[in-house]
Amino acid sequence: MTQAVRTFGILGAGKLGTVLARLAVAAGYEVLVAGPGEPDRIRLVVEVLAPGAVATTADDVADRADVVVLAIPLSGLPSVPAGLLAGKTVVDATNYWWETDGERPELADPAVATSTLVAQALPRATVVKAFNHMGYHDLDEGPRPPGASDRRAIAVAGDDAAAVRLASMIIDTLGFDPVPAGALDDTVNLQPHAEAFGANVDAATLRLMIERFPTTARGRLVAAGRASAQVGLR
Ligand SMILES: NC(=O)c1ccc[n+]([C@@H]2O[C@H](COP(=O)([O-])OP(=O)(O)OC[C@H]3O[C@@H](n4cnc5c(N)ncnc54)[C@H](OP(=O)(O)O)[C@@H]3O)[C@@H](O)[C@H]2O)c1
C-alpha cells in the first residue's frame, strides 16, 4: 500500500523548487518550501511563483513534510538537516552540475550514481531519484491529466519499492507518467551526459532511452569505469 501524502516539502526555492511547488499546490498538496536561510529571504519569491505554498525553514520542511524533494545544488547536501529526515521518503532531484558545484572529480566520475551519495548522506531517510532529468521550463509546461495523449514522463528510481511507489504516485498527481528506471545505483542512466538527461518525452520513449543506456557511449564509459573499479578492488 502507498502511504498518503498530504504535506509536500521542497528544499530549494530556485528554478526547480518553485516550479515543483507550483505543480504541487495545483495538485492539492499542502506545500512547504525552504531555502538555506531564513524564510523571509524566499517568502516573496514563493508567494509570487508558487501562490499557496508556504515559505519556512529547512528544519520545518524536514520535520513536517510527508515527503521531501531535494531541489538544491548537489554541493549543498551537507547543509540538509539529515537527522530530521529520519523515516521520510526523500526525492533526490539533484544533479552534479560543474558550473554550480565546482570541479568535483568524485562527483563527475561517470561510474558514480550521485543519488547513492545522497542516500549515504541521509542514512535514516529513504532516497529515490526523480524530477532530475526534465528542465524546469518543460516541467512547468508539461502537466497533463492521466491518459492525455501528450502526457510526458518522469523517471523514478530507488532501492525501496514502497518509496518508489510513493514517488510514482506523486509524479502522477503532478501531471506526468512515472517510468521506473531501476535502483539508485542505476541512476547513471539519468544523469548529465545520459540520453535521458533533458528528456521531455512520453513514457514509451523515456523507457526506450533508459533501456538502451548500456549500449550508448556514456553507458559503455560507465561500464568500463565500474569494471576497472572492480579490478582495483581485487
Ligand atoms: N533547473 C532545472 O531545470 C533543473 C531540472 C531538474 C533538476 N535540477 C536540479 O535541481 C537542483 C536545483 O537546481 P535549480 O536550477 O533549481 O538551482 P537554483 O535555481 O540555483 O536553485 C537552488 C536553490 O537551492 C537553494 N539551496 C541551496 N542549499 C540549500 C539548502 N541546504 N537548503 C535549502 N535550499 C538550499 C539555493 O539558495 P541560495 O541561492 O540562497 O543559495 C537556491 O535557491 C540542482 O541539483 C539541479 O541539477 C534542475
The ligand as a Gaussian input file, in Angstrom:
#p B3LYP/6-31G(d) Opt

LIG

0 1
 N       16.989000      23.963000     -13.388000
 C       16.468000      22.831000     -13.903000
 O       15.864000      22.838000     -14.988000
 C       16.618000      21.531000     -13.154000
 C       15.866000      20.423000     -13.577000
 C       15.979000      19.220000     -12.894000
 C       16.855000      19.130000     -11.809000
 N       17.588000      20.221000     -11.437000
 C       18.486000      20.080000     -10.272000
 O       17.810000      20.678000      -9.179000
 C       18.766000      21.312000      -8.315000
 C       18.396000      22.783000      -8.196000
 O       18.502000      23.365000      -9.480000
 P       17.934000      24.815000      -9.768000
 O       18.103000      25.045000     -11.219000
 O       16.595000      24.973000      -9.154000
 O       19.005000      25.699000      -8.986000
 P       18.826000      27.178000      -8.436000
 O       17.852000      27.918000      -9.265000
 O       20.198000      27.716000      -8.248000
 O       18.152000      26.934000      -7.002000
 C       18.776000      26.220000      -5.980000
 C       18.207000      26.737000      -4.692000
 O       18.621000      25.891000      -3.620000
 C       18.885000      26.722000      -2.518000
 N       19.676000      25.977000      -1.550000
 C       20.984000      25.719000      -1.547000
 N       21.304000      24.944000      -0.469000
 C       20.146000      24.731000       0.204000
 C       19.797000      24.024000       1.388000
 N       20.716000      23.367000       2.098000
 N       18.502000      24.019000       1.786000
 C       17.574000      24.669000       1.081000
 N       17.845000      25.361000      -0.051000
 C       19.105000      25.375000      -0.480000
 C       19.550000      27.932000      -3.124000
 O       19.511000      29.035000      -2.243000
 P       20.606000      30.205000      -2.349000
 O       20.511000      30.747000      -3.727000
 O       20.177000      31.166000      -1.289000
 O       21.926000      29.543000      -2.085000
 C       18.686000      28.149000      -4.357000
 O       17.542000      28.912000      -4.091000
 C       20.140000      21.081000      -8.930000
 O       20.739000      19.974000      -8.313000
 C       19.810000      20.796000     -10.390000
 O       20.788000      19.990000     -11.022000
 C       17.483000      21.424000     -12.067000

